């Protein structure tokens, strides 16, 4: 591992430890809003350590207190931290993430909902909890593909994941995530897909001088009056079209880069 990558790894390890102590010592004494601020700041700092430069196309959704569901294409384990760095949200994730060293524990502390996809009874439990959270005004986020890709394609969306939004009458905000090199090419080395292990993915990311992450929020889709299959179809079509436009080199629109977290 190159010296620069080793320094980043050591800083990342220190940041993970700081996150553990924050949760153990501070979280019990903080209200929900203060916890959210801590999670956003922690995610921004993590991305800064890895030199992931975040750009947002358009304005961030105004989702607090409205009961919103963010749905995005899934490319990397960085995706969760990328969206967390932009707005407070609770993620719906596969149960395996809970077992990841440190990261799984931190994700649980941030309010992640875990789904045992092989168990129908667990899906009902999670969907019920999601609907209740949406009705209470929470912002949830999930990846409807159910797995990752290299960032150049989109898999079919699982319609059942949209049922809680229908039940709660919430708005669905499609979002497009892309990782690029400085010259604009798609950065597949930032992706975590197929048989790549978490360790291999981390080494690839640490070796890179910089990663340019782009999040594009599309027009919201009201779930009221729609069947979950139609809601999934509209969301998938919107994200697929945006990815295709970006692949053809169309102008991305205005990109607002977030300020880097303190180093």
N, C-alpha and C positions, 0 to 999 in steps of 0.2 A: 504494500500500500504506500502511495506517495506521501511525503511529509504533509502536504496540504490536506490530503484526505484523512490522514491520521489525526491532525489537529481538529478537523471537523468532527471526527468520530468522538474524540475526547470531550469536545464542547457539547456534542449531542448527548453523551452519557451524563454529563453534569446537568444538562437541562432536564433530562428525564428524572434524575434524582431530585432536582428542585421541584418538579411537578409532583412527585410523590409526597414530599414534605409539605407542599402547599395544601394538598388534599387532606393529609393527616392532621395538620396543625391549624389551618385557616378555614377550610371549607365548613367545618361544624359550626363556625361562628359567623358565617356570611349568609345573607339572604340570596334569593335566586338571581336577582339582577347583578349583584356583586360577583357571584360565581360565574355568571355568563361573561362578565368583563374579564375575569381572570382567564377563562378558557380561551377567549378571543386573543388576548395578549400572549398567552402561552403558545398558541398555534402560530401566531405571527413570528414569535421568536424562533420557534422550531424551523420555520421556512427560511428565516434569515440566516440561521446557522448553516443550513444546507444550500444557501445562496439560490433559493427559488424566488425569482422576481415575479410578483403577482400583478397581473393587469386585469381590470374589469371593463367589459364593454357595456356601455349603458349605465343606468343607475341601479343600485342595489334595491331589491324588492323591499317595500315597506311592509314587513310581515308581523312585527311585534303586536300581540294582542288580537290578531285577526284570524288565527287558525289557518296556517298555510302549509302546503306540502311542496318542498323543493325536490324535483326529480332531475337527475343528471346522468349522462353517460359515465361509465366507470373505466378508468385507465390505470390507476395506481393506488397504493395505500396512502399516497400523499393527498388524494382527493378529499378525504375527510378533514384533514388539517387545513387544506386549501379553503374549503367552504366554511370551516369553523373560524378561519381568520377574517372572514368577511361579515358574518352575521351569526348571532347566537341561534343555535338549532340543536335538536336532539336527533341523532341518527338511528335508523333501523338497519341493522347489520346481521350478517350470518353469524351463527353461534360460535364458529371457529375463532373469530376475532377475539373473543373473550379469553381464549387460551394463549394469545400471543404474550410473550414476556414483556412486562411493564406496560407496553402500549395497550394491551387488553384491559389491564387494571385501570389505567388512566381513562380509557374510553368508557368504562363502566361508571367511573366517578363523574364523567361529564354527562351522564344520563342516557347513554346508548341503550336502545331496546334490541334484544337479541332474539333471533328467530331460528328455531330448529326446523329447517325446511323439510326434513323427512317426516315430521310429525304434523298431521292435519290438526290435531287438537291444539298444538302450540301455535299454529297459524291463527286459529280462531282467537286464542288468548291475546296474541300480539295485535291483531286487527282491532279487537275490542278496546284495548288500551290506547292504540293510536287514535281511534275515533274519539275517545274521551278526551285525550290531550288536545286534539284539533278543536273540539267544541269549547275547550277552556281557553282557546286563544294561543296555544303553543305553535311554534314553528318546527316541523319535522322535516327530515331529509332522508332520501333513500336513492338507491341505484337500481332501477327496475329491470336491468338486464340480468341481475342476479350473479354476475361474474364480470371479470375484467377483459379488456381487449388491448391491443397495442396502440390504440388511439386513432387508428385509421379507418375503423369500421364500427358499426353499431349492431348489436344483437337485438333480437325481438324482445319487447318488454313483457313482463309477467303482469297480466291484467289484475290478478287478485290483489296485488299490492296497492291498487288504487281504490279498493272498496272502502277503506276507512275515510278517504276524502269524500266519496259519494255519500256515505252515511252521515258525515258531519257537515256536508254542504260547504266544504272548504275550497279555497282556490288552489290550483296546482300551478307552480312556476317551473317550466322546463328551463334547464341550464345546460350549456355546452362547455365541457372542459377540454382544453387542449394544452399540450406541452410542446414547446418549440425550442429550437436552437436560436442563437442570436441572428442568424441569417433568415429566419422564418420557416426553416424546414421542420417537419414533425420530429419531435424528439422521442423516439421509441425506447431509448435507454432509461427514460423516466417511468416507463410502464412496468407494471407488475402483473404478468399474465402467463397463461399456460403452465409450464413446469418450472418456472423460475421460482426459487426459494426466496423467502424474505431476506435472508442474508445476502444472496446474490444481488437482489434488487437494491439493497442498501449500499453495497459496494459500487454498483454502477452509478448510483446517484452521487456518492461521495467523490467519485473520480472526476465528475464534471465540473468545469470552471463555473458555469452558471446554467440554470434551467429557467426558461421563461414560461410561466404558467398563465394561461388566459381563461377567464370565465366570462361567458356571455349569457346574460339572463334574457330569456325570450318573453313574449307577452304572456300574461297569466291566463289560465283556462278555468273558468268557473265550473265546479263539479256539479252544481245543482241541476237536476234534470237529465244528467247523462248517466248512461250505463258505464260500469267500470271498464268494459272492453272498448267503448268509444273514447273514454277519457285516456286510456292507455294508447289507443291508436293515434289520437290527436297529439299527444305529448311526444310519442315516438316519431311521428311524421315531422314535427317542428324541429326536433333535435337532428334528425337525419338530414333535413334540408339545410340546416345551418352548417352541419359538418361538410356537406357536399359543396356548399358555396365557399367555405374556407379552403377546401381542397382544390377548388378551381382558381384560387388566388384572388378571390373577390376582396375588395377593401373591407377590413373588419369594422370600420366605424371608429368612433373615438374610444381610446383606451386610457383609463385613469389608473396610474400605477400607485399602489399603496405605499406609504412611507415605510422604510425598513424599520424593523424593531431595533432597539438599542443593542449594541454589540458589547 
